[in-house]
C-alpha cells in the first residue's frame, strides 16, 4: 500500500501504534489508541494505514466513520463498526439482538461486551471509529466503557477525534502540524524539486496542515497543466473555498450547499429531491463541475465531500436564513422517503422558529423514539417552541417533564413543573403537572414536598376524581418514611376508593405499590413479594426489579436468577444483576457490573443509578480492605447526593460509620449507628432489615462495651426473623446477634447450623468467625481454629480480604502458619507482592499509559493521592520512571 502524502512525517507514530497491536496479539490484553488533531491533520490517513497493516497480518477488523447524522440513532456508530468488513466482528443476527436494547444503555453495553468477548475467541480484532466526536452518545459511551470491560480480551480499539474527551485522554496521541520542510518534501515528490516561489510561500502559510498542503499542491499541478500561474491562496480556507465556488454554475453551488446542510453523503436521487427546480441534466452537470473543482470525493459511490473541512466551510458561509430553509427542505425530503422523526430531528432543530407547531410535533415524536437524555432534550425543545397560550403547550410540557424524569434530570423536571405552574390557572391542569412531577420528587427523597404539593391541589374542589385518585396515591407513597404506617394505609385505602370511582387502574396500582414499599420498609419481605406479584398481574412488569430484590431477601436466589435470565434487555436488569452479585458475595462480577452501570449512568445523567453503583463499589472496596479507595467512593456518594434526600443521607452516614469501624474509630461510629437505630424504631426505613448490618453493629458495640447498641441490634435482628418466618438468613442472624450479645457459644453454634442453608457465603463465614472467636475465649482451641480456618477460606476466596486478614492475624498470634496462605504484603520488603491493593491498582493504570490525573479520575481519587501511591510503588519496585514500571508489568504478564 503506497503511503499517501499526508502520512509524511507520521512513520514513528504509525510504528508505535503497530507495536501496540503486536502487544495485544502477544499478551492477549486489549489496548486503546486515540488519534487526535485538527481537521485535515492526517488522522484518517493514519487510521487507514493501521487498519491495512492489521488486515495484512491476519487481524479481523471492523471500522466506520461517524457523521453528524449518527447522533440521534442510539448505538448506530458502534454497531456499524462491528458489522463492517468481509469477516465482521459480529454477525447480522447478533447485531439484530442489540438494536432493540438501545433504550436500556447499561443492558446494551453489557450484552455488547459479552458478544465481543465471544467473538474474539476466534482471534484478535481491531475495532475502529473515525471521527468519534460525531458518534451518537450511546456509541461514545461504548467507546469509553467497553475497553475497560474487555481489558483482558485481545481487542485493539482505534479512534480518531478532533478534541480528545477527558475520559480517553490517557490513550490519546495528538498529530501535530507537520514542519514546513516535510510539506516541501511532499510537494517535491509530486511537483519535482523545482518548486516555484509562489508554491513554497503558500505551503509555509497552511499551518502544517497536510490536507491544506495537498490542496495547494493540487492547485499548483493544475496551474502547470493549464500553463497558468498559481493564484494566491487567501489567508482563510473559507475565503479560498469561496473563490473556488465563485466560478461554478449556480446549480453546482446550490448542490454543494444542500450537501453541506444534509451532513452526510447523498445519492443523486436525494439531490434531485433537494433541488426540485433544476432538471436532471443541470444536476448531472453540477456534479461534474464539483468533481472537476476537487470538492467531491472522487472514489465515493455517492456524492460526498472530499473532506469535512470543505463541508464545514460551506456550511459556515451560509446565512442563518438559508441554513434554516435548507434544513427544513432536508427534513421534508427525509420524511417523504420514510425516515422516522428521530432521523430528521437534527434538521428540525436547526430550522424551527418560535410558534412552529409542526416542528414541535416532529420533535415530540422523536422524543418517543429517543433514549433518556436525548428524549428529554427533544421534548424540552418542542415545549420551548410553544407559547403558554398555545393549545398544545400544557400537554407538551407534561410530556417534557415525563422525559426529564425518565432521564433522571430531576432538578430540570421540577424547574419546568414550577415554571408551568406559574403560567397555569386551571386547577385540573395544575393537578396533572403535580402528578407528573411527583415521580421526580420521589427519586430525590423530597417526600415532604410531594405531600405539600399534593395536599394543595387536593384542597381545590375543581380537581377531577381521576386527578384526586392519583394525587392521593402519591400521598400514600410519599408518606412512607415520613408518617406512621397507619396513615400510609389510610391514604392507600382512600386512593383505592377514588380509583374505583374514576375507573383508573393506574392510581390503584400506585396505591398498591405504596403498600408493597411499606412492607419492605418494615422488613416483611414475604408480604412485599406477594403484593408485587399481585401488582404484576394487574399492572404488567413495571416492578419486576423490586420483585427480584424481594426474592433475594427471601433467600430464593434460584428464582431471582431465573427472572434475571428471562428479563433480557429490560432497563432494570443491570442494576438487579449488580445487586445480585454483591448480595451473594460475587465481588468481581459485582465490580464489573457496577462500572458498566456507572459509566452509562454518568453518560446519560441517571444520578439515581450512579449512586447505586458508587455504593456498590464502596462496599466492594471496603470488603477488600482498601480503605482509601472506599473513602473516595463514599466521598463521591456524598458530593453527588441530591439535596434533601433523607434516604440517601442515611445510607451515606451509615457507610461512613462502617468506614470508621474499619479504621478502629468505634466511638464516633457507634454514635451514628445509635442515632440511626433509634430513628428506625418506627419502621420508616428499609435499611435495618438488610442482612449483615446487625452482626456488624453488634461486634463493634461489644468491642466498645456499648450495651445500648448491642440491645438495639438484638431487637432488630429478632424482629427481622419474626417478620420473615422460615427464612434461614434472618433466623440465623437473630441467633448470631443474641450469641454475640451474651457471649453464648451454644447460640453461636446454632446460628452456624441454621445459616448453613442460607445462600450468602460471607454470612456463613461471619458466623463461623464469631463462633471461633468465642470458642477461643473459652479455651476450646482445636474447635476454634477449625472454625476460624473455615471462615478464612471463604473470606479469602470471595476477596473479603479485610476479614481474611483479620482472621489470619488471630491465627498467626496463636503461632499457626498455613501453606495455603498467600504471602502477606506487609511482610514483603520489595517487589510486586509488597504493594498494597491501592498501589497495585494505581501502578497498573499508570503502567498502561494513564497520566496521574487520568488515573485519579478513573479511580475517584485525587491526583495527589495517586501521586503518593505511585511514588510508594516506585520505591518498592525499585523503578524510577513510567517506562521501567511498564517493563515490570510486562514481565509479570510474561
HUURRA-V675883 format. One record per run of one state. SS is the DSSP state (H for helix, E for strand, L for the rest). FROM is the first residue (numbers start at 1). TO is the last residue. If there is no record, write none. Layout:
SS,FROM,TO + SS,FROM,TO
This chain:
L,1,4 + H,5,7 + L,8,10 + H,11,27 + L,28,30 + E,31,36 + L,37,42 + H,43,56 + L,57,59 + E,60,65 + L,66,67 + H,68,72 + L,73,75 + H,76,83 + L,84,91 + H,92,99 + L,100,104 + H,105,122 + L,123,124 + E,125,130 + L,131,131 + H,132,134 + L,135,136 + H,137,149 + L,150,154 + E,155,161 + L,162,165 + H,166,171 + E,172,174 + L,175,179 + H,180,191 + L,192,196 + H,197,203 + L,204,209 + H,210,226 + L,227,236 + H,237,246 + L,247,249 + H,250,262 + L,263,265 + E,266,266 + L,267,267 + H,268,274 + L,275,279 + H,280,292 + L,293,295 + E,296,296 + L,297,302 + E,303,303 + L,304,304 + E,305,305 + L,306,307 + H,308,316 + L,317,319 + H,320,336 + L,337,340 + H,341,351 + L,352,356 + H,357,369 + L,370,371 + H,372,385 + L,386,392 + H,393,406 + L,407,409 + H,410,423 + L,424,426 + H,427,443 + L,444,446 + H,447,458 + L,459,464 + H,465,479 + E,480,480 + L,481,482 + E,483,483 + L,484,484 + H,485,502 + L,503,504 + H,505,521 + L,522,524 + H,525,539 + L,540,543 + H,544,553 + L,554,556 + H,557,567 + L,568,572 + H,573,583 + L,584,586 + H,587,604 + L,605,606 + H,607,623 + L,624,626 + H,627,640 + L,641,645 + H,646,662 + L,663,665 + H,666,682 + L,683,686 + H,687,689 + L,690,692 + H,693,704 + L,705,706 + H,707,723 + L,724,727 + H,728,742 + L,743,744 + H,745,755 + L,756,760 + H,761,777 + L,778,780 + H,781,797 + L,798,800 + H,801,813 + L,814,824 + H,825,827 + L,828,831 + H,832,834 + L,835,836 + H,837,847 + L,848,851 + H,852,859 + L,860,862 + H,863,877 + L,878,881 + H,882,893 + L,894,894
